[in-house]
Amino acid sequence: MSFIPSRSRERLRIILAITAKDLLEAIKNKNTLAAILPVLFMILVYRYLPMMENRDEPPNVLVADQTESTFGLLMQDSPYLNVYLFPSIERMKLSVRDGDRPEMGLILPENIDDLLASGSQLTLKGFTVHWVTEDQAQELEFTVEEELSVLAGRKVEIEVDGESIYPEFDSSGRSSLMSIGLTFSVVMLGISFLPHLMLEEKLNQTLDALMVSPASGWELVLGKALVGLVYSMLVGVIGLAIYGPLVTQWVPAPLIYFSGSLFMISIGLFLGTVLENRQQLMLWSWVVLIPLLLPIFLVKMRGFIPDTAILMMRWIPSVGLSRSVSVAAMQAVSISDYIRELLVLVLGSIPIYGLVAWILRRRQR
């Protein structure tokens, strides 16, 4: 590191010393687990709750029946399948995309009734959403083929090889639950972890000792921000591993999570700097959390919320984070799909960090 100026090396040493001290204190502090465990629990809930619902119900079969065929109506009467008919292939695919359980999408040929009447072999094109495992797809294929063969009175085959449907920004279903779960983890950990740690330092007068140390306001800020980033990214790695079957974009996903953590940690640092006790923290945490979390749900209520309001809410950092997290489950993306949200998060955090450094510098005087 000889190429680094001595003054910069000294600043880096101070920042890393603060980080190391806070990391050790966080490990010993019971509030660390109290902040992390609820966040991990929320990630698990959003990941596995859909699996616990409707486990005993027949499989859903979403059928594009463009000619309102007799066979389509016959399928709806099956007690072994939940069949939903759609007038177009596009609408069927949108519904499969937004499902929160493994479902089979099918396309009925426009001459399906004539094919059945002629006794021709029947092969249907099938679709599943991308996170459905091979075993789940095979089980769906077998169940649906068996029942349709009974209804048709002859062997019906379904081709689903390589036909996966991927979510988009406005999708619901499991990809939406993933973006909500991961966004909540970033917001709640960023706003709760560091304030608790800093309040503990104030009670133990450790922060007072740092205030009279050679560390500058910015060095204190960067040291503590690194601690928050370490724990936030640790939770992020665990979260992405939990959502692994849904994730297709492994390069942008950590970058997006890092940018969101950077912004939320800046808010946590500000709260930890200006608040003096846990009662204040409990009150002001909710004052901050509600405006950050509520719009995440409001932007998904298109049709109930005016489009203009939805466009405006997309500039809220937490909404932008949730939208960009959904990139992780999409098939093909470019940086232009999420660069605006990343810039809002990163650039928005800088003045907050600057404000915290200014407050700490004034206290040092």
N, C-alpha and C positions, 0 to 999 in steps of 0.2 A: 504493500500500500504506500510505498515511498513516493509514488507519483501524485498522491493526494496532499495538498498543502497542510502544514502542521496545524493551522487554526481549524481547518475543516476536520482533520483527524480528531482533534480535541472535542469538537462539537459532536462528532459521531460517537466518540467514546462516552460522552455524557448522556446522549440519547439512549444508547444501548444499555448503559448502567441503569437508567431509570426504567427502561423496559424490563430488564432482568429482575430488578427489585419488585416491580409490580406483578410480573408473572409468578414469582415465588409467593408473594402475598396473596395473589388470587387463588393459587392452589390450596393454600392453607385456609382461605376464607370460606365459610359455609354458605355465604351469599352467592358464591360462584355457581355452586350446584343448584341453588334456588333459582338462579337466572337461566341456567342452561337446560335443566331437566324439563320445565314446562314447554320450552321451545322445541325440544326433541319430541316430546309427547304430541305437540300440535302437528309436527311433520308426520309422525306415525299415523295420527288420526286421519289427516287428509289423504294419506297414501292408502290405508287399508280399510277405511270405512266403507267404500263402495263394494269391497269384497264380502263384507258381512251382510250386505243387504240382498234380498231376493235370491238367496243361495238355493232355495228349494223350488223356485219357479222354473217353468220350461224356458228353453233358450229363446232369445229374441231373434226373429228373422225379418229383416227389412227388405221389402221386395219392390223393385221398380216394375210396375205393371202398367205400361203405357197405353194399353188397349182395353183396360178393364175386363180382362179375360174371365171366363168361367172358372178356369183352374185357379186363378188368383183368389176368387171368392171361396173356392173349395178349401184352399190352404188356410184361410182365416177361420174356418170351422174346426180345424184340428185342435184337439185337447192337449196335444203333446208339444205344440209350438205356439209361441206368441208371435203372430204374423201381423205385420203392419205394411199396408200397401201405399205406394207413392206413385204419383202420375208421371214422374220423370226420373232418369238416372241420377241427375244432379242432386235432386232433393233427397234421394235415397242415400247417396254418398255423404251428404251433409249430416244426415241423421246418424249414420254409422260413425262418422268422425266425432260426433258429440256424445257418443254413448259412454257410460261409466261402468259398463260390464261387457264381457266378450259377446259380440253379436255377429251375426252373419248377414251380409248384404247380398242380394241376388238380383239378377236381371232376367226377367221372363221375355223370351222372344215374342215379337209382335204377333206371330202366327202360332202361339203356343197351343191353342185349342185345336187347330188343324193338325199340328204335329202329333198330338195325343190321339186324335181320331184316326190318323193314318198308321198308327203303330210304329212310327219312327223312333229311333233311339233319341233320348232326351239328355242333353248335356247343358247345364246352366253355368253361367259365369258367376263366381262368388268373390266376395270382398270381406276383409277384416281390417280393423284399425291396426296401426303398426305395432302397438305394444302387446297385442295378443301373442302368446307364446305358440310355438309349433305344436305342442301337445294340446293346448286349448283349441287351436284351429282344427286339428285333426279330429278332436272330440266333437266339435260343432259340425264339421263336415259329415262325420259318420251319422250323427243323430238326425241331421236335416235330410241327408240322402235316404236314410231308412224310412222316415215318415213320408217324404215326398214319393218314394217308390210305392208305398202302400196306397197313397191317394191317387197316383197316376195309373196304378195297376201294372206297372212295368218298372224296370230298373232306371233310376234317375241318377246321373252323375253330376258332381259339382267340381269345377276347376277353380281352385283358389291360389295355386302356386304363384308366389311373387306379386300377388295383387293386394297391396296394403294401401290404406288410406291414412294420410298424415294430417295433423291439425294445422290451423292457421291462427292468426292473431285473435280473431273473434270467436274461436272455438270454445265450446263448453266441455263437459266431460272430464276425464282424468287429467288431461293436459292443463285444463283450467284449474283443477284442484291442486296440481303440482305448483303452478305459478303462485297461487294463493298461499299454499303451505310454505314455500321457500321465501316468499316475500314477507310473510308474517314473521318467520324466523329471523330475517335480517332486521326488520323494524324493532321487534320486541327485544332482541338481544342487544342491539345497538343502543337502545334507549334505557335499558335497565341495568346492564352489566357494569359499565364504567361509573355511572353515578353512585351505585352502591359501594363500589371500591373506593371512590373518592370521599364519600361520606365517612367510611371507615378510617381513612387517612386523616380526616379532620378530627374525628373523635380521638384518635391516637396521637394527634399532633405531628404525624409524619409529614403531612403536607406543609406544615409550618417550617419544618426543617428543610424541605426542598426549596421553600421560598427564599431562604437565606443562603442557599447553596450557590455555586457559580453558574448553575443552569439558568438560561434565559427563558422567557415566556414561551418562545417557539420550541425550544428544546424540551420543555416540560410537555407541551402539547404533542409533539411528535413522538416522544417516548410513550406517553399514555395511549396515543392513537394506535401505535404498533401493538400494544397489549390487546386492545380491543379487536384489531384486525386478526391477530393470532387466534383468538377464541372464536371470532365470527367465522373465519375461514375454516377452522376445525369443524364447527357445526355445519358449515356449507358442504364440506367434503362428505360428512356423514349423510347429510340430506340428499346430495346428488347420488350417493351410493344407494340409499333407500329407494330413490326414484329411478334407479338405473335402467330398468326395462323401458321407461318412457323416454329417456334421454337419447337423442341422436346427434346432437351438436356438442361434443365434449370440449371443443376449443373455446367458443364464446361463453359457454355456461359459467366457468370459474371467473372469467373477466367481468361478466355482468354481476355476479354475486359479489366480487371484490368492490366494484364501483358502488353498489348499493350499500355495502358495509361501510365504505368510506364516508358516505353522506350520513347514515344513521348514527355512526359513532361520533360524528361532529356534533350532532344534537345531544347525544348522551354526555359528551364532554362539557357542553355548555350547561346542561342541567346540573351536572356534578360540580361545576365551578360556582354557580350562582346560588344553589340551594344549600341550606345549612342543616337540615334534619330529614328523617325519613318520612315524617308526616307531610312535609312540603313536597318531597319527591313523589309520594303516592298520589297527591292531588295533581301536580303539574305533569306527571307522566300521562295521566288520562287526558289532560287538556291537550297534550301533544299527540297522543296515540289516536284519539277519535278522528281528528281531521286527516290523519295519515291513512288510517285503515278503512274508514267508511267509504271513501270514494272508490276504493278497489272493487267494491260490490256494486256501487251505483253505476259505474261505467259499463257494467255487464247487463244493465237493465234497459237496453235499447228498445224503444217503443213506449216505455214509461217515462224515460228521461229524455228531454230534447237533445237532438244531435249536437246543437251548439254547446250545450252544457257539457256533453261528453267530450267534445274536442277541447274545451277549456280545461277539464279535469285531467286530461292526459299530460298536462304540464306539471301536475303535482308529482313530486319525486317518487312517492310510493306507487302511484299509478303507472308512471313510466317504468319503474322497476318491475312491477308485475307483468306489464306488457312485454318487456324485453326478456324476462325469464321464460316466457312461453316460446321464445326462439329455440330453447334447448330441445323441444320435442318436435320441431318442424323438419321437413325433409331437406329443403334447400334454402339457405339463407345467405345474405351478403351483409357486410358491415353496415351498409346503408339502411338496413332494416332496423337497426337498434342504436346507431351512432348518436342520434338526437337524444335518446333517453340517457345514454352514458354521459354525454356532455352535460346534461342538466344535473346529473348526480355528482359528477366530479367537480365541475365548475361551481355548482351550488354549495359544495362543502367548503370551498376555499375561504369565502368571507366568514363563515361560522368559525372555522379554525382560527382565522385571523382575529376575530372578536374575542375568542377565549384567550389567545396569547396576549392580547391587549389588556384584558382584565387581570390576568396573572401578573403581567409586568407592572401594572399600577399597584397591585398588592405588594409586590416586592419593594416598592418605594416606601 
